[in-house]
């Protein structure tokens, strides 16, 4: 799904991004909710940032992944993190410096792959056609649940790609907690 917004692109560069599972929900500029077996997944674009909310059917133990510029917190994404907050969770990130022509090709591919996906959300920000944030659930698997995100920073010539995977415990284990 491609969302049109009028809000400006607010993040400045990949160095300013913070990853956390502890940040409260932020009012999104655009959202897409996808139901998968055992959970509801909400893909949320915030400025040039994102939140992904995985809410198990039992409504216990929701996971909220935030990648954003967060006031008061030093920037810098981890290359990889593993946690056990909700089943097994893994986060990986890659920051690629790209010349504008290479970034334009990657953004064009994101438009093709994410904008029309029933499990995707792409937001293009006004002011620069390369300023996009995209999120997509990987469609070929349900367990583990996996999603990818892309944050394009044309002003600094960077593309941030994240991949997250969560294996939720069976419903009986979640409801027993």
DAQUIKA-V237318 format. One record per pair of residues at least 4 apart in sequence whose ideal C-beta (glycine too) atoms are under 8 Angstrom apart, sorted by the first residue. I is the first residue (numbers start at 1). J is the second residue. If there is no record, write none. Layout:
# DAQUIKA-V237318
((I	J) (I	J))
This chain:
# DAQUIKA-V237318
((1	32) (1	115) (1	116) (1	117) (1	120) (1	121) (1	122) (2	111) (2	115) (2	116) (2	122) (2	123) (2	124) (3	29) (3	30) (3	45) (3	121) (3	122) (3	123) (4	124) (5	29) (5	30) (5	123) (5	125) (5	126) (6	126) (7	29) (7	47) (7	125) (7	126) (8	125) (8	126) (8	127) (9	47) (9	48) (9	125) (9	126) (9	127) (9	128) (9	131) (10	47) (10	48) (10	69) (11	16) (11	17) (11	47) (11	48) (11	49) (11	68) (11	69) (11	151) (11	153) (12	16) (12	69) (12	153) (12	155) (12	156) (13	153) (13	155) (13	156) (13	158) (14	77) (14	95) (14	151) (14	153) (14	156) (14	158) (14	160) (15	75) (15	76) (16	69) (16	75) (17	49) (17	67) (17	68) (17	69) (17	75) (17	76) (17	77) (17	151) (17	160) (18	66) (18	67) (18	68) (18	69) (18	70) (18	73) (18	74) (18	75) (18	76) (18	77) (19	65) (19	66) (19	67) (19	77) (19	78) (19	81) (19	91) (19	93) (19	162) (20	65) (20	66) (20	70) (20	73) (21	63) (21	64) (21	65) (21	66) (21	83) (21	85) (21	89) (23	51) (23	64) (23	66) (23	68) (23	70) (24	64) (25	44) (25	51) (25	53) (25	64) (26	44) (26	46) (26	51) (26	66) (26	68) (27	46) (28	44) (28	45) (28	46) (28	51) (29	45) (29	46) (29	47) (29	123) (30	44) (30	45) (30	121) (30	123) (31	42) (31	43) (31	44) (31	45) (31	121) (32	42) (32	43) (32	120) (32	121) (32	135) (33	40) (33	41) (33	42) (33	43) (34	40) (34	41) (34	42) (34	43) (34	118) (34	119) (34	137) (35	39) (35	40) (35	41) (36	40) (36	41) (36	137) (36	142) (36	145) (37	142) (37	143) (38	56) (38	57) (38	142) (38	143) (38	168) (38	171) (39	54) (39	55) (39	56) (39	57) (39	145) (39	168) (40	54) (40	55) (40	57) (41	52) (41	53) (41	54) (41	55) (41	137) (41	145) (41	147) (42	51) (42	52) (42	53) (42	55) (43	50) (43	52) (43	120) (43	121) (43	135) (43	136) (43	137) (43	147) (44	50) (44	51) (44	52) (44	53) (44	135) (45	49) (45	50) (45	121) (45	123) (45	133) (45	135) (46	50) (46	51) (46	68) (47	68) (47	69) (48	125) (48	131) (48	133) (48	151) (48	153) (49	66) (49	67) (49	68) (49	69) (49	133) (49	151) (50	65) (50	66) (50	67) (50	68) (50	133) (50	135) (50	149) (50	151) (51	64) (51	65) (51	66) (51	67) (51	68) (52	63) (52	64) (52	65) (52	135) (52	147) (52	149) (52	164) (53	62) (53	63) (53	64) (53	65) (54	62) (54	63) (54	65) (54	86) (54	145) (54	166) (54	168) (55	59) (55	62) (56	60) (56	61) (56	62) (56	86) (56	168) (56	171) (56	174) (57	171) (58	171) (58	174) (58	175) (60	174) (60	175) (60	177) (61	85) (61	86) (61	174) (61	177) (62	86) (63	85) (63	86) (63	89) (63	166) (65	91) (65	164) (66	70) (67	77) (67	93) (67	149) (67	151) (67	160) (67	162) (69	75) (77	93) (77	95) (77	160) (77	162) (78	91) (78	93) (79	92) (79	93) (79	94) (80	90) (80	91) (80	92) (80	93) (81	90) (81	91) (82	88) (82	89) (82	90) (82	91) (83	89) (83	90) (83	91) (84	88) (84	89) (85	89) (86	166) (86	168) (86	169) (87	166) (87	167) (87	168) (87	169) (88	144) (88	165) (88	166) (88	167) (89	164) (89	165) (89	166) (89	167) (90	164) (90	165) (90	166) (91	162) (91	163) (91	164) (92	162) (92	163) (92	164) (93	160) (93	161) (93	162) (93	163) (94	160) (94	161) (94	162) (95	158) (95	159) (95	160) (96	158) (96	159) (96	160) (96	161) (97	157) (97	158) (98	102) (98	103) (98	106) (98	157) (98	158) (98	159) (99	103) (99	157) (100	104) (100	130) (100	154) (100	157) (101	105) (102	106) (103	107) (103	130) (103	152) (103	154) (103	157) (103	159) (104	108) (104	130) (105	109) (106	110) (106	150) (106	152) (106	159) (107	111) (107	129) (107	130) (107	132) (107	152) (108	112) (109	113) (110	114) (110	115) (110	122) (110	132) (110	134) (110	150) (110	152) (111	115) (111	122) (111	124) (111	132) (112	116) (113	117) (113	120) (113	136) (114	120) (114	121) (114	122) (114	134) (114	135) (114	136) (114	150) (115	120) (115	122) (115	134) (116	120) (117	136) (117	139) (118	139) (119	136) (119	137) (119	138) (119	139) (120	134) (120	135) (120	136) (120	137) (121	134) (121	135) (121	136) (122	132) (122	133) (122	134) (122	135) (123	132) (123	133) (123	134) (124	129) (124	131) (124	132) (125	131) (125	132) (125	133) (127	131) (128	154) (128	155) (130	152) (130	154) (131	152) (131	153) (131	154) (131	155) (132	150) (132	152) (133	149) (133	150) (133	151) (133	152) (134	149) (134	150) (135	147) (135	148) (135	149) (135	150) (136	147) (136	148) (136	149) (137	145) (137	146) (137	147) (138	146) (138	147) (138	148) (141	145) (141	146) (143	167) (143	168) (144	165) (144	166) (144	167) (145	165) (145	166) (145	167) (145	168) (146	163) (146	164) (146	165) (146	166) (147	163) (147	164) (148	161) (148	162) (148	163) (148	164) (149	160) (149	161) (149	162) (149	164) (150	159) (150	160) (150	161) (150	162) (151	159) (151	160) (152	158) (152	159) (152	160) (153	157) (153	158) (153	159) (153	160) (168	174) (169	173) (169	174) (170	174) (171	175) (172	176) (173	177))
